[in-house]
Amino acid sequence: MTAALGVITLSMASIVGLRLATEDAPPLYEPFRQSAEWIRTLPQCRDQLVPVLSPDNPRWYKPAYAESIYVSGYGRYLNGHARPQLIFMADVAAHRLPADLKAELQQRLRGEGCPVLAWSAHNMDDDPRGTARGQLLASLDHSAAGPAVTTRQFRDGSGGFVLYVTGPRP
């Protein structure tokens, strides 16, 4: 039993060791931390809302439960810099954004305020990222003549991204 415990402990220690951050590499499986750290570098996002995209089906949750989970989870990594607001991809695809959020994001597309249009670091793989971008911009009536919108990906063992306005198109 002692030998078996030793083998298990060593194998677990190696897994933990691989996930530790170094100066050259961030910790694995931390898109929440990495993407939130990047958002915190944007002073114009201080105290502003940051839309958080979820691919989950809203019917999976009791009323207000998903908002509580996502806002507290994402908010933890923002450390009070900005306020996360949950948006389900189903609502984006159906063009059912709340009117105040739509107005805020359209303002951002005009180059005003916080440039972040959407943030996700949970259950979003490559295909939904491209779909999310297109559907969100369509729901905001974004034209090709508007500012450039970029997706910054955080690849560290798990998917994460921030969709943000980078400035006017050339």
Number of C-alpha atoms within 10 A of each C-alpha: 6 7 8 9 10 11 12 11 11 12 12 11 12 10 10 11 11 11 16 11 11 9 6 6 10 15 18 15 17 19 23 23 19 21 23 24 15 13 24 18 11 14 13 16 18 18 13 17 20 28 22 23 29 22 18 16 11 16 8 9 11 9 10 8 12 19 18 12 12 19 18 14 13 25 19 15 18 22 12 13 23 23 19 25 19 21 24 19 23 17 19 21 16 11 16 14 18 12 9 9 16 17 13 18 26 18 14 18 27 15 17 13 16 24 24 25 25 23 27 26 26 19 13 18 14 12 8 14 21 11 13 23 20 15 20 24 19 14 18 19 12 16 10 10 9 14 18 15 21 15 18 14 18 21 16 15 12 16 20 26 25 27 21 21 22 15 15 13 10 6
